[in-house]
Amino acid sequence: TYSAQTGTLTQTGGTSVSVIFATAYTNVPTVVVTPTSSAWAFYISAISNAGFTITYVTSGTQTFNYLVIGTPN
């Protein structure tokens, strides 16, 4: 059974932000990230069944929406 998790991340400084899942997934889930601010270039720099990290070019306040789909433990 798959489940979906959504959320919003806001980082006020630096060039990365991370999410740690409350419950790890059985396998690495699918993660979709959409910036809602001008992050310019960004990518998912780390992903595992326990969480993910987004790295971006423009420092300062950045906001991202995310969708995670996978099989929870």
Buried (B, 14 or more C-beta within 10 A) or exposed (E): EEEEBEEEBEBEEEBBBEBEBEEBBEEEBEBEBEBEBEBEEBEEEEBBBEBBBBBBEBEEEBBBEBBBBBEBE
